[in-house]
C-alpha cells in the first residue's frame, strides 16, 4: 500500500483511469503543489476539532456573521 503523502504512487494512475493525459512538466507542477500544500493539509486532517461547537443555524451560502 502506498504512503498517503506520496503522489507518485497514485496521481499518474488516477489521471490515467480518468483518461487525462499529462506530460512531465504537468507532473512536476503537480508534485510541487503537493510538496507545498500537503504538510498543511496533513496537519488539518490530524487536528482534533471535537471540542469546537458547530455554528448554530449555519447558512453555507453566506459567510459567518461577525460576533
C-alpha positions as CSV (number, residue, x, y, z in Angstrom):
1,X,0.0,0.0,0.0
2,X,1.5,3.4,-1.0
3,X,2.1,6.1,1.6
4,X,-0.7,8.7,1.8
5,X,1.7,11.5,1.2
6,X,3.3,10.0,-1.9
7,X,1.7,11.5,-5.0
8,X,3.9,9.4,-7.3
9,X,2.1,6.3,-6.1
10,X,-1.5,7.4,-7.1
11,X,-1.6,10.5,-9.2
12,X,-0.5,9.0,-12.6
13,X,-2.7,6.0,-12.3
14,X,-5.7,8.1,-11.1
15,X,-5.3,10.5,-14.0
16,X,-4.9,7.7,-16.5
17,X,-8.0,6.0,-15.2
18,X,-9.9,9.2,-16.0
19,X,-8.4,9.4,-19.4
20,X,-6.4,12.5,-18.6
21,X,-3.1,12.8,-20.4
22,X,-0.2,14.8,-18.9
23,X,3.4,15.3,-19.6
24,X,6.5,15.6,-17.4
25,X,6.1,19.4,-16.9
26,X,2.5,19.0,-15.7
27,X,3.6,16.2,-13.4
28,X,6.3,18.4,-12.0
29,X,3.8,21.1,-11.3
30,X,1.5,18.7,-9.5
31,X,4.5,17.4,-7.5
32,X,5.5,21.0,-6.5
33,X,1.9,21.8,-5.5
34,X,1.7,18.6,-3.4
35,X,5.0,19.4,-1.7
36,X,3.8,22.9,-1.0
37,X,0.3,22.2,0.3
38,X,0.3,18.6,1.7
39,X,2.1,19.3,5.0
40,X,-0.6,21.8,6.0
41,X,-3.4,19.5,4.7
42,X,-2.0,16.7,6.8
43,X,-2.0,18.9,9.9
44,X,-5.6,19.8,9.3
45,X,-6.6,16.2,8.9
46,X,-4.9,15.3,12.2
47,X,-6.4,18.3,14.1
48,X,-8.9,17.3,16.7
49,X,-11.9,19.6,16.4
50,X,-14.2,17.6,18.6
51,X,-14.2,20.4,21.3
52,X,-15.3,23.0,18.8
53,X,-19.1,23.6,18.8
54,X,-20.7,23.7,15.3
55,X,-22.0,27.0,14.1
56,X,-25.7,27.3,15.0
57,X,-28.1,27.6,12.1
58,X,-25.3,27.6,9.6
59,X,-26.2,29.1,6.2
60,X,-23.4,27.8,4.0
61,X,-24.4,30.2,1.2
62,X,-23.2,33.2,3.3
63,X,-20.1,33.9,5.3
64,X,-20.3,33.6,9.1
65,X,-21.6,36.7,10.9
66,X,-19.1,38.7,13.0
67,X,-19.5,38.2,16.7
